[in-house]
Amino acid sequence: MRSAASQHAGAKKPLRRAVLFCHGFMGSPRQFAWLLPVAARCGYEAFTVTLPGHEADAAAFFASDDRQWLQELEMRLDAVREDYDRIVLVGHSMGGLLEVLSATSNPDRIQAVVALAFPLKIRMTWRAMRQNVQALSPEREGEDTAVACLREWSGVRGLNVWNALRALPNSLRLLRVVRRARAALSSLSVPLTIVQSGKDELVPPSALRLVQRLLPKAQAVLLPESGHVRYSEADQRLAADALMHVLLEGAPDT
């Protein structure tokens, strides 16, 4: 008969699972308030990344760059790897690009990547420019809900119409992140799910077609009513269901 100690030693250790959320360019972890409960319902611990220059003043943002952003994500991911066996990466916009780069260079323990508003291509529409300018101004009654979302989720304090041009170098660095993710995508070895908005002001439909050409096995979920930052209630449910599907599908003991 096996001793209690040997039985305990032979018992299967429960897997520890985590979701690491990464916000986008000039965004904040507040973008994921509606998705964090999904992780808990599926038995995953939820963590967020705050990129350098974000949740800070404009001067700190102007002083940050794409190398620091990726380094912070990778440091945070390495810390989660120490305690968790399965990790799902969830990123919005630039956060998804950074997570693809990180998962490509080191896929260890990464179960899947879920990218919302994945900007493998970027277009600047008049609607997007108008919304961003309006978001720099104080709140107005009856304003576009997308403008309110931009202001609420902004991770850069003190940005205004007078200093906004100083963000141009980091906008160019964002384009460098896009190019790097585009070059790396075909080498991604972990499952990728794209959750793309049908009315995205910044990401054209051709971005999703490019993803599907570079990585045909990638899964796609379309949110027909939503833009780059504003998600309708119906589309929030679609995105939550998509994340839940990834979390439960990848759990070996479910």
Secondary structure as UniProt FT lines:
FT   HELIX           4..10
FT   STRAND          17..22
FT   TURN            25..26
FT   HELIX           29..32
FT   TURN            33..35
FT   HELIX           36..41
FT   TURN            42..43
FT   STRAND          45..49
FT   TURN            52..53
FT   STRAND          56..57
FT   HELIX           58..63
FT   HELIX           66..81
FT   TURN            82..83
FT   STRAND          86..92
FT   HELIX           94..105
FT   TURN            108..109
FT   STRAND          110..116
FT   HELIX           126..135
FT   TURN            141..142
FT   HELIX           145..153
FT   STRAND          156..157
FT   TURN            161..163
FT   HELIX           164..167
FT   HELIX           168..184
FT   HELIX           185..187
FT   STRAND          192..197
FT   TURN            198..199
FT   HELIX           205..214
FT   TURN            216..217
FT   STRAND          219..223
FT   TURN            224..225
FT   HELIX           233..249
FT   TURN            252..253
//
